[in-house]
Amino acid sequence: MNSHVKSGNETVEEFFKGLHRLQGVDKHIADIVLDLHCKGALTHRRLANALLELREEGDNEEDKNA
């Protein structure tokens, strides 16, 4: 019996790469999280700033369409 036990890093990488496949996860948010993770820059502050920018972009688009 030769079963492979995933390392913690393998499990984390699999999670982040599978974000887009999770039901109910916004594509833009998944892109942001995955990008920050891949850059080694996934911190609370950077994630909060990126999500704020995404929200502001959405608000700007709504203003243009109003």
Backbone bond lengths (Angstrom), bond angles and torsions (degrees), N, CA, C in turn:
res aa  C-N    CA-C-N  psi(-1)  N-CA   C-N-CA  omega(-1)  CA-C   N-CA-C  phi
1 M - - - 1.454 - - 1.530 108.70 -
2 N 1.316 114.99 120.85 1.451 120.67 -176.96 1.523 108.58 -124.24
3 S 1.324 116.88 82.95 1.460 119.54 -179.78 1.527 109.48 -99.48
4 H 1.292 113.75 139.34 1.468 120.72 -178.82 1.523 109.17 -92.20
5 V 1.304 116.28 125.50 1.457 121.71 175.10 1.522 106.83 -100.25
6 K 1.326 115.34 122.53 1.468 119.64 -178.17 1.520 110.73 -70.76
7 S 1.311 114.33 143.82 1.460 119.65 174.32 1.528 108.61 -78.53
8 G 1.294 115.65 167.94 1.463 120.16 177.08 1.519 111.39 -60.11
9 N 1.332 116.32 -41.92 1.470 120.27 179.36 1.518 111.22 -63.20
10 E 1.331 117.66 -41.26 1.460 120.74 178.59 1.527 110.72 -62.63
11 T 1.307 116.56 -41.50 1.461 121.26 179.84 1.521 110.90 -64.67
12 V 1.316 117.30 -43.23 1.466 121.86 179.51 1.523 110.18 -64.15
13 E 1.327 117.07 -46.02 1.467 120.77 179.44 1.530 110.85 -61.37
14 E 1.313 116.68 -42.39 1.463 120.55 178.43 1.528 111.12 -61.55
15 F 1.328 116.64 -40.15 1.466 120.83 178.53 1.527 110.74 -61.83
16 F 1.325 116.52 -51.64 1.460 119.44 -176.34 1.526 111.78 -64.94
17 K 1.313 117.24 -39.07 1.460 119.94 179.56 1.524 112.09 -71.23
18 G 1.318 117.44 -18.82 1.457 121.41 179.27 1.512 114.34 -97.06
19 L 1.321 118.20 3.29 1.471 121.25 -178.25 1.520 112.78 -54.42
20 H 1.319 116.58 -40.83 1.469 120.26 -176.81 1.528 112.34 -65.95
21 R 1.311 116.43 -23.24 1.463 119.87 -178.42 1.526 113.06 -87.23
22 L 1.311 117.92 -11.21 1.462 120.71 -179.22 1.524 110.22 -72.90
23 Q 1.309 114.93 132.12 1.464 120.21 -179.50 1.527 110.00 -65.94
24 G 1.323 115.51 134.01 1.454 121.49 175.85 1.519 115.16 86.67
25 V 1.334 117.45 0.27 1.458 120.24 179.40 1.518 108.65 -91.09
26 D 1.326 115.83 125.02 1.465 121.79 179.08 1.529 109.69 -65.69
27 K 1.332 115.80 133.62 1.464 121.27 -177.56 1.522 111.79 -59.22
28 H 1.314 117.35 -42.12 1.471 120.85 -178.07 1.535 111.10 -65.48
29 I 1.318 115.93 -40.40 1.466 119.66 179.07 1.522 110.02 -67.95
30 A 1.327 117.05 -42.39 1.465 120.32 177.54 1.521 110.23 -60.39
31 D 1.333 117.88 -41.02 1.459 121.84 177.77 1.527 111.23 -59.65
32 I 1.316 115.88 -44.37 1.467 121.16 -179.06 1.524 110.47 -63.09
33 V 1.323 116.50 -49.27 1.462 120.86 -177.74 1.527 110.51 -63.09
34 L 1.328 116.87 -45.49 1.457 120.57 -179.51 1.532 111.08 -64.08
35 D 1.319 117.39 -42.57 1.457 121.35 179.45 1.530 111.00 -61.50
36 L 1.321 116.97 -47.37 1.465 119.90 179.13 1.523 111.01 -62.75
37 H 1.316 116.65 -41.28 1.470 119.86 179.02 1.524 110.85 -62.46
38 C 1.324 117.14 -47.03 1.467 121.30 -178.85 1.528 112.36 -61.74
39 K 1.315 115.72 -32.51 1.471 120.34 178.47 1.521 112.44 -81.26
40 G 1.334 117.22 -6.13 1.460 120.47 -176.46 1.511 111.86 71.78
41 A 1.332 115.66 26.35 1.460 121.08 -174.07 1.522 112.35 -121.91
42 L 1.316 117.60 22.26 1.461 120.26 -177.71 1.526 109.48 -81.54
43 T 1.327 114.29 96.37 1.462 121.44 176.30 1.517 107.82 -125.38
44 H 1.295 115.53 163.15 1.465 120.76 179.37 1.525 110.37 -56.33
45 R 1.306 117.02 -47.64 1.471 121.56 -176.28 1.531 111.46 -65.22
46 R 1.314 117.58 -45.99 1.462 120.06 -179.34 1.517 111.37 -65.96
47 L 1.333 117.06 -39.59 1.456 120.00 177.85 1.525 110.15 -65.01
48 A 1.323 117.55 -44.78 1.461 121.02 178.88 1.525 110.96 -60.81
49 N 1.326 117.54 -42.58 1.464 121.13 179.05 1.520 111.52 -64.82
50 A 1.328 116.78 -42.18 1.465 120.30 -179.58 1.524 110.66 -66.32
51 L 1.323 117.67 -39.28 1.461 120.45 178.58 1.529 111.15 -68.97
52 L 1.322 116.91 -35.40 1.458 120.60 175.83 1.526 110.35 -64.18
53 E 1.321 116.94 -42.48 1.471 120.49 177.13 1.522 110.88 -61.71
54 L 1.317 116.77 -41.58 1.460 121.05 178.52 1.523 110.59 -61.99
55 R 1.314 116.68 -43.28 1.468 120.97 178.70 1.525 110.53 -63.07
56 E 1.339 116.65 -43.69 1.462 120.31 -179.74 1.529 111.13 -64.44
57 E 1.333 117.13 -38.03 1.460 120.26 176.83 1.530 110.00 -62.76
58 G 1.319 116.56 -40.76 1.462 121.28 178.48 1.533 110.91 -65.40
59 D 1.314 116.27 -40.45 1.469 119.80 178.29 1.531 110.55 -65.08
60 N 1.332 116.47 -39.62 1.466 120.23 178.75 1.529 110.92 -64.18
61 E 1.322 116.80 -40.12 1.475 120.48 177.91 1.522 110.74 -64.47
62 E 1.337 117.20 -39.96 1.470 120.14 178.53 1.518 110.14 -64.71
63 D 1.346 117.82 -39.37 1.450 120.52 178.85 1.526 111.82 -64.09
64 K 1.336 116.72 -37.70 1.463 120.70 179.17 1.513 111.41 -67.14
65 N 1.322 116.26 -33.83 1.476 120.76 -176.86 1.521 112.51 -86.36
66 A 1.311 117.61 -6.89 1.473 120.36 -178.12 1.513 112.26 -82.65
